[in-house]
Amino acid sequence: MEHRKLSALLLSFLLVLLAAAVGRAQILRGKSSLHLDASSQIQPDRLYQQRNSARLRKSKTQLPTSAVAPNAQTGELAGSRITLIDGYSFEVNEVWKDGTEIWYRQGKISRGLPQLSVKSIKPIFRAVEPPLDTTVQVTTVKQTLVAAEKKPTNWIHLVGGARFRVDEVQETADGYWYSRANLSIFLERDRVARIEIDRGDATTPASRGSDWTSGSPIIDQRIRSNGSRFGVDPYLVFLVIEHESHFRPRAVSPKGARGLMQLMPATARRLGVKNSFDIAENIKGGTQYLRELMDMFGGQVNLVLASYNAGEGAVLKYGRNVPPYRETRDYVKKIGKRYGLAGRETADGDSPAPRR
């Protein structure tokens, strides 16, 4: 009886060895690359993917989870390593169980092995590189660009206390050339009190609300509030006042124009200005007048300026064109250029004929 049991055990062992030899012969015929890894364990269910192939049986099942050992590796799954009972191992792209066989895929070729010939299946993980942290690089680039963009702030202080910011300024024998928003403009020397160069942080772009001042907080506040009230650019009001009176509230012209915006008495009465020397009344009346001219000439600033200097009647007389008066044309040219008017300036030879 014991002799029969011993014979049965020996026969079982020989059958296992035979199955392993058959599986190894199949691997060698497939020319698969083989590697040795005798310490591997079977990985969880996610390694064994369902595949529908006409060459394979439809009933694919996973290996028992009791045979799966915990795996602490992390990364991207790149494949699996199959180790046979005789220690022979090789890498595959995919592995799954189908009945009593272990099937694997290498590239486009799929093959099966007897389950008894497989000792273990171990997943192969490929390390995933963490995303490149570009925060420091971007910050460094931004800091470099900001440092390169830092330029000194140039302020031109006019006689009377007004000042405005420009991009660049150059002194000549007769005065100063300054650039502002791609425009090059000349100022007579007797109008400039001094040039101030501020070499502090000038990275904030200049705006028309912050790069000019009359030198008087009261006048600045009245210019901004009335500009907002009547819908007129405060910077245009600032330029008109600077040219008309140089911010002197009690200025009087030889023709009788009065105050900061040099209102003629008849115009002042029509606008409801009782005291042209009062800062608040004068700026309110002058800004209201600019608004009326804007509406009359469709927002054409050159015609608005010409009307403010020569009267709207003169502009209408010459067919809604700048009149051929030298004073008016210089007025439009100087203020318009500083304001940034685009387009071709009217030449002396372009004088329009008056309408009859």
C-alpha positions as CSV (number, residue, x, y, z in Angstrom):
1,M,0.0,0.0,0.0
2,E,2.8,2.4,0.9
3,H,4.6,1.4,-2.3
4,R,1.5,2.4,-4.4
5,K,1.3,5.8,-2.7
6,L,4.9,6.5,-3.3
7,S,4.5,5.5,-6.9
8,A,1.5,7.9,-7.3
9,L,3.5,10.8,-5.8
10,L,6.4,10.1,-8.0
11,L,4.1,10.0,-11.1
12,S,2.5,13.4,-10.1
13,F,5.9,15.0,-9.7
14,L,7.0,13.7,-13.1
15,L,3.8,15.1,-14.7
16,V,4.5,18.6,-13.2
17,L,8.1,18.5,-14.5
18,L,6.8,17.5,-17.9
19,A,4.3,20.4,-18.0
20,A,7.1,22.9,-17.1
21,A,9.3,21.5,-19.8
22,V,6.5,21.8,-22.4
23,G,5.8,25.5,-21.3
24,R,9.5,26.4,-21.6
25,A,9.7,24.8,-25.1
26,Q,6.8,27.0,-26.2
27,I,8.5,30.1,-24.9
28,L,11.7,29.3,-26.7
29,R,9.9,28.8,-30.0
30,G,8.3,32.2,-29.6
31,K,11.8,33.9,-29.3
32,S,10.7,35.8,-26.3
33,S,13.3,37.7,-24.2
34,L,13.8,35.9,-20.9
35,H,14.9,37.2,-17.5
36,L,15.3,35.6,-14.1
37,D,13.2,36.8,-11.1
38,A,12.5,34.0,-8.5
39,S,11.2,36.3,-5.7
40,S,8.1,37.7,-7.4
41,Q,4.5,37.5,-6.3
42,I,1.2,37.6,-8.2
43,Q,-0.3,41.1,-8.6
44,P,-3.9,42.2,-8.0
45,D,-6.9,41.9,-10.3
46,R,-6.1,45.0,-12.4
47,L,-3.2,43.1,-14.1
48,Y,-5.5,40.6,-15.7
49,Q,-7.5,42.5,-18.4
50,Q,-10.4,41.1,-20.4
51,R,-9.5,40.5,-24.1
52,N,-12.0,39.5,-26.8
53,S,-10.1,37.6,-29.4
54,A,-11.3,35.1,-32.0
55,R,-8.2,33.0,-31.3
56,L,-8.9,32.7,-27.5
57,R,-11.8,31.3,-25.5
58,K,-14.5,33.7,-24.4
59,S,-14.5,32.7,-20.7
60,K,-11.5,34.6,-19.2
61,T,-11.1,34.6,-15.4
62,Q,-8.8,36.2,-13.0
63,L,-6.4,34.4,-10.7
64,P,-7.6,33.9,-7.1
65,T,-7.0,37.0,-5.0
66,S,-5.8,34.9,-2.2
67,A,-2.6,34.3,-4.2
68,V,-2.0,38.0,-4.7
69,A,0.6,39.6,-2.5
70,P,0.4,43.3,-1.5
71,N,2.6,45.6,-3.6
72,A,3.9,48.9,-2.4
73,Q,5.3,50.0,-5.7
74,T,3.9,53.1,-7.4
75,G,4.1,54.4,-10.9
76,E,2.7,53.6,-14.3
77,L,2.0,49.9,-15.1
78,A,4.3,48.8,-18.0
79,G,3.6,45.1,-18.1
80,S,4.2,41.9,-16.1
81,R,6.9,39.3,-15.5
82,I,6.0,35.6,-15.5
83,T,8.2,33.2,-13.6
84,L,7.9,29.4,-14.2
85,I,8.3,26.7,-11.5
86,D,11.9,26.0,-12.7
87,G,12.9,29.6,-12.2
88,Y,12.7,30.7,-15.9
89,S,11.1,34.2,-16.3
90,F,10.2,36.6,-19.0
91,E,8.4,39.9,-19.6
92,V,5.0,40.3,-21.2
93,N,2.7,43.2,-22.1
94,E,-0.5,41.6,-20.7
95,V,-1.4,38.4,-18.8
96,W,-4.8,36.8,-17.9
97,K,-6.2,33.4,-16.9
98,D,-8.4,31.4,-19.2
99,G,-9.7,28.2,-17.7
100,T,-6.7,26.1,-16.6
101,E,-4.3,28.1,-18.7
102,I,-2.4,31.3,-18.2
103,W,-2.4,33.4,-21.3
104,Y,-0.1,36.3,-22.1
105,R,0.5,38.8,-24.9
106,Q,3.9,40.0,-26.2
107,G,3.3,42.7,-28.8
108,K,0.7,41.3,-31.3
109,I,1.3,37.6,-30.4
110,S,-0.7,35.8,-27.6
111,R,0.2,32.4,-26.2
112,G,-1.1,30.1,-23.4
113,L,0.7,28.1,-20.7
114,P,-0.5,25.4,-18.3
115,Q,-1.4,26.9,-15.0
116,L,0.7,24.3,-13.1
117,S,3.9,25.5,-14.9
118,V,3.6,29.1,-13.6
119,K,5.1,29.9,-10.3
120,S,4.3,33.7,-10.1
121,I,3.3,36.8,-12.0
122,K,4.7,40.1,-11.0
123,P,3.7,43.6,-12.3
124,I,6.4,45.8,-13.8
125,F,6.1,49.5,-13.0
126,R,7.7,52.4,-14.8
127,A,8.6,55.4,-12.8
128,V,6.6,58.5,-13.6
129,E,8.6,61.7,-13.4
130,P,6.9,64.5,-11.4
131,P,5.8,67.5,-13.5
132,L,8.5,70.2,-14.0
133,D,8.0,73.0,-11.5
134,T,8.2,76.1,-13.7
135,T,7.0,78.5,-11.0
136,V,10.6,79.6,-10.1
137,Q,11.6,79.9,-13.8
138,V,8.5,81.9,-14.7
139,T,9.0,84.2,-11.7
140,T,12.6,84.7,-12.6
141,V,11.7,85.6,-16.2
142,K,9.0,88.0,-15.1
143,Q,11.4,89.7,-12.7
144,T,14.0,90.0,-15.4
145,L,11.5,91.6,-17.8
146,V,10.2,94.0,-15.2
147,A,13.8,95.0,-14.3
148,A,14.5,95.6,-18.0
149,E,11.3,97.7,-18.4
150,K,12.1,100.0,-15.5
151,K,12.7,103.5,-16.9
152,P,13.0,106.8,-15.1
153,T,9.8,108.9,-15.0
154,N,10.1,112.3,-16.6
155,W,8.0,115.2,-15.4
156,I,7.8,118.6,-17.1
157,H,6.9,121.3,-14.7
158,L,5.4,124.3,-16.4
159,V,5.4,127.9,-15.3
160,G,2.5,128.4,-12.9
161,G,2.8,125.0,-11.2
162,A,1.3,122.6,-13.7
163,R,3.2,119.4,-14.6
164,F,2.7,116.3,-16.7
165,R,4.5,113.1,-17.3
166,V,6.3,112.3,-20.6
167,D,8.2,109.3,-21.9
168,E,11.4,111.1,-22.8
169,V,12.6,114.7,-22.9
170,Q,15.5,116.5,-24.6
171,E,16.7,120.0,-24.1
172,T,17.6,122.3,-27.0
173,A,18.7,125.9,-27.3
174,D,15.1,127.1,-27.8
175,G,13.2,124.8,-25.5
176,Y,12.4,121.1,-24.9
177,W,11.3,118.2,-27.2
178,Y,9.4,115.5,-25.4
179,S,7.8,112.3,-26.5
180,R,4.5,111.0,-25.3
181,A,2.6,108.0,-26.7
182,N,4.7,107.9,-29.9
183,L,4.3,111.7,-30.4
184,S,7.2,114.2,-30.4
185,I,6.2,117.7,-29.2
186,F,8.1,120.9,-28.7
187,L,7.7,123.3,-25.7
188,E,9.1,126.8,-25.6
189,R,11.8,127.4,-23.0
190,D,9.9,130.2,-21.3
191,R,6.9,127.9,-20.6
192,V,9.0,125.3,-18.7
193,A,9.9,125.9,-15.1
194,R,12.0,122.7,-14.6
195,I,12.4,119.1,-15.6
196,E,12.1,116.4,-13.0
197,I,13.5,112.9,-13.5
198,D,12.2,110.4,-11.0
199,R,14.3,107.2,-11.0
200,G,12.0,105.3,-8.7
201,D,9.7,102.4,-9.7
202,A,8.2,103.5,-13.0
203,T,6.9,100.2,-14.1
204,T,3.2,101.2,-13.7
205,P,1.9,102.5,-17.1
206,A,0.9,106.1,-17.1
207,S,-2.7,107.0,-17.5
208,R,-4.4,110.3,-18.4
209,G,-5.9,110.4,-14.9
210,S,-2.6,110.2,-13.0
211,D,0.1,111.7,-15.2
212,W,-0.8,115.3,-15.1
213,T,-1.6,118.0,-12.5
214,S,-2.2,121.7,-12.5
215,G,-0.2,122.1,-9.2
216,S,-3.5,122.9,-7.4
217,P,-5.5,120.0,-5.8
218,I,-8.6,122.2,-6.1
219,I,-8.3,122.8,-9.8
220,D,-7.4,119.2,-10.5
221,Q,-10.5,118.0,-8.6
222,R,-12.8,120.5,-10.5
223,I,-11.3,119.4,-13.8
224,R,-11.9,115.7,-13.0
225,S,-15.4,116.2,-11.6
226,N,-16.7,118.3,-14.4
227,G,-15.1,116.1,-17.0
228,S,-17.0,113.2,-15.5
229,R,-20.2,115.2,-15.3
230,F,-20.2,116.4,-18.9
231,G,-18.5,113.4,-20.5
232,V,-15.4,115.3,-21.5
233,D,-11.9,113.8,-21.2
234,P,-10.3,115.6,-18.1
235,Y,-7.0,115.6,-19.9
236,L,-8.4,117.7,-22.7
237,V,-9.8,120.2,-20.2
238,F,-6.4,120.3,-18.5
239,L,-4.7,121.1,-21.9
240,V,-7.1,123.8,-22.7
241,I,-6.7,125.5,-19.4
242,E,-2.9,125.2,-19.5
243,H,-2.9,126.8,-23.0
244,E,-5.5,129.5,-22.2
245,S,-4.4,130.8,-18.8
246,H,-1.5,128.8,-17.5
247,F,-3.8,128.0,-14.6
248,R,-4.1,131.6,-13.4
249,P,-7.7,132.0,-12.1
250,R,-7.7,135.8,-12.7
251,A,-6.2,135.9,-16.1
252,V,-7.7,138.4,-18.6
253,S,-6.9,138.4,-22.3
254,P,-6.6,141.6,-24.5
255,K,-10.0,140.6,-26.1
256,G,-11.7,140.4,-22.6
257,A,-11.7,136.6,-22.1
258,R,-11.6,135.8,-18.3
259,G,-10.6,133.2,-15.9
260,L,-9.0,129.7,-16.2
261,M,-10.8,128.7,-19.4
262,Q,-10.8,132.3,-20.8
263,L,-14.6,132.6,-21.2
264,M,-15.9,135.6,-23.2
265,P,-18.5,137.6,-21.2
266,A,-21.3,136.7,-23.6
267,T,-20.4,133.0,-23.6
268,A,-20.2,133.0,-19.8
269,R,-23.7,134.6,-19.5
270,R,-25.2,132.0,-21.9
271,L,-23.6,129.2,-19.8
272,G,-24.9,130.6,-16.5
273,V,-21.5,131.7,-15.2
274,K,-21.9,134.7,-12.9
275,N,-18.3,135.1,-11.8
276,S,-15.7,134.0,-14.4
277,F,-12.9,134.4,-11.9
278,D,-14.5,131.8,-9.6
279,I,-12.6,128.5,-10.2
280,A,-15.6,126.2,-9.8
281,E,-17.9,128.3,-12.0
282,N,-15.3,128.9,-14.7
283,I,-14.3,125.2,-15.1
284,K,-17.9,124.2,-15.1
285,G,-18.8,126.7,-17.8
286,G,-15.8,125.9,-19.9
287,T,-16.3,122.1,-19.7
288,Q,-20.0,122.5,-20.5
289,Y,-19.0,124.6,-23.6
290,L,-16.6,121.9,-24.7
291,R,-19.4,119.3,-24.4
292,E,-21.7,121.5,-26.6
293,L,-19.0,121.8,-29.2
294,M,-18.5,118.0,-29.1
295,D,-22.1,117.4,-29.8
296,M,-22.2,120.0,-32.6
297,F,-19.2,118.6,-34.5
298,G,-19.6,114.9,-33.8
299,G,-16.8,114.6,-31.3
300,Q,-14.1,115.9,-33.8
301,V,-11.6,117.3,-31.4
302,N,-9.8,119.5,-34.0
303,L,-13.1,121.3,-34.8
304,V,-14.0,121.5,-31.1
305,L,-10.6,123.2,-30.4
306,A,-11.0,125.5,-33.5
307,S,-14.5,126.5,-32.3
308,Y,-13.2,127.2,-28.8
309,N,-10.6,129.5,-30.1
310,A,-12.3,131.2,-33.1
311,G,-16.0,130.5,-32.3
312,E,-18.3,127.9,-33.8
313,G,-19.5,130.4,-36.4
314,A,-16.1,130.6,-38.0
315,V,-15.9,126.8,-38.3
316,L,-19.4,126.6,-39.8
317,K,-18.5,129.5,-42.2
318,Y,-15.7,127.4,-43.6
319,G,-17.7,124.3,-44.2
320,R,-17.0,122.6,-40.9
321,N,-13.2,123.0,-41.3
322,V,-10.5,124.6,-39.3
323,P,-10.6,128.3,-40.3
324,P,-7.5,129.6,-42.1
325,Y,-6.5,131.9,-39.2
326,R,-2.9,131.4,-38.1
327,E,-3.7,131.8,-34.4
328,T,-6.5,129.2,-34.6
329,R,-4.4,126.7,-36.6
330,D,-1.5,127.0,-34.1
331,Y,-4.0,126.6,-31.3
332,V,-5.4,123.4,-32.8
333,K,-2.0,122.1,-33.7
334,K,-0.4,122.6,-30.3
335,I,-3.2,121.3,-28.1
336,G,-4.2,118.6,-30.6
337,K,-0.7,117.2,-30.9
338,R,-0.3,117.1,-27.1
339,Y,-3.7,115.4,-26.8
340,G,-2.7,112.8,-29.4
341,L,-4.9,113.6,-32.4
342,A,-4.2,111.2,-35.2
343,G,-4.3,112.1,-38.9
344,R,-2.8,114.7,-41.2
345,E,-2.5,118.3,-39.9
346,T,-4.0,121.0,-42.1
347,A,-1.3,122.8,-44.0
348,D,-1.2,126.5,-44.7
349,G,-2.0,125.9,-48.3
350,D,-5.2,123.9,-47.5
351,S,-7.3,126.9,-46.5
352,P,-10.9,126.2,-47.2
353,A,-13.0,128.8,-48.9
354,P,-15.8,130.4,-46.8
355,R,-19.3,129.5,-47.6
356,R,-21.4,132.3,-49.1
